[in-house]
Amino acid sequence: MSVATVASVSSQLDALSTFRGHKPIIRIEDPSDEAARKKLAEHVTGMLKEGLDIFLVSGEEVTGRVKGYDPEKHQWVLYEKSGRPRKSAETRVPAEGTKAAAVARTAGG
């Protein structure tokens, strides 16, 4: 099973797999750094295209499912609570101070 974590306020994108362990991919120390936000957006877009699910987390609780990341506004774009992808139904949450976990779909748990 593979897991990646994305965190803001010192935003960080990590990958965790049972084979390789914890590996940092990107870290954003300054939310006003446009190049770092663009790089984070590229990583998030790539992860979503590869079929990973990304969830906002607070402690042990999942607070939303990520549909995308807006680097210009430094915001997470979330699906509505139902989780169904509807173009008109999206919620935006400031990325600063949040954590997100990306989980690869694996067979057999």
C-alpha positions in Angstrom: 0.0 0.0 0.0 1.2 3.5 -0.8 0.3 6.7 1.0 1.4 10.3 0.3 0.8 13.2 2.6 0.4 16.9 1.6 0.6 19.5 4.4 0.4 23.3 4.4 2.1 25.9 6.7 5.3 24.5 5.7 3.4 22.7 3.0 4.8 19.3 2.3 4.1 16.4 -0.1 5.4 13.1 1.1 5.2 9.6 -0.2 4.9 6.6 2.1 5.1 3.0 0.8 5.7 -0.3 2.5 8.6 -0.9 0.2 10.5 2.4 0.4 9.3 4.0 3.6 8.7 7.8 4.1 10.1 10.0 1.4 9.6 13.8 1.2 8.8 15.0 -2.4 8.2 18.7 -2.0 8.1 21.2 0.9 6.6 24.7 0.8 8.0 26.9 3.5 6.4 30.1 2.2 2.8 30.0 0.9 3.5 33.1 -1.2 6.1 31.2 -3.2 4.4 30.9 -6.6 6.9 28.4 -8.1 6.5 26.1 -5.1 2.7 26.3 -5.3 2.8 25.5 -9.0 5.0 22.5 -8.3 2.6 21.3 -5.7 -0.3 21.7 -8.2 1.7 19.6 -10.7 2.2 16.9 -8.2 -1.4 16.9 -7.0 -2.7 16.8 -10.6 -0.3 13.9 -11.5 -1.3 11.9 -8.4 -5.0 12.4 -9.2 -4.4 11.3 -12.8 -2.6 8.2 -11.6 -5.7 7.2 -9.7 -4.7 8.2 -6.1 -7.4 9.5 -3.8 -6.5 12.6 -1.8 -8.2 13.4 1.5 -8.0 16.4 3.8 -7.3 15.1 7.3 -7.5 16.7 10.8 -5.9 14.4 13.4 -7.4 11.0 12.7 -10.6 12.4 11.0 -11.1 12.8 7.2 -12.7 16.2 6.6 -13.0 16.2 2.8 -12.0 14.5 -0.5 -9.7 16.6 -2.8 -10.8 17.2 -6.4 -7.8 19.5 -7.2 -5.5 22.3 -6.0 -5.6 25.9 -7.1 -2.1 27.3 -7.0 -3.1 30.9 -7.7 -5.4 31.1 -4.7 -3.5 28.4 -2.6 -6.8 26.5 -2.1 -7.9 22.9 -2.1 -10.9 22.2 -4.3 -13.0 19.5 -2.7 -15.9 17.3 -3.8 -19.2 17.8 -2.0 -19.7 15.5 1.0 -21.4 12.8 -1.3 -18.0 12.4 -3.0 -19.6 12.4 -6.4 -17.8 14.3 -9.1 -20.2 17.1 -10.1 -18.8 20.1 -11.9 -21.2 22.6 -10.2 -20.7 21.2 -6.7 -17.3 22.0 -5.3 -16.1 23.5 -2.1 -12.8 25.5 -1.7 -10.7 25.4 1.4 -7.6 27.5 2.1 -4.5 25.2 1.9 -2.6 27.0 4.6 -2.6 25.1 7.8 -4.1 21.9 6.3 -2.9 18.4 5.8 -3.9 16.0 3.1 -3.2 12.3 2.5 -3.0 10.7 -0.9 -3.7 7.0 -0.9 -3.0 4.6 -3.8 -5.7 2.1 -4.6 -4.3 -1.3 -4.0 -5.7 -4.8 -4.5 -6.1 -7.0 -1.4 -6.0 -4.2 1.2 
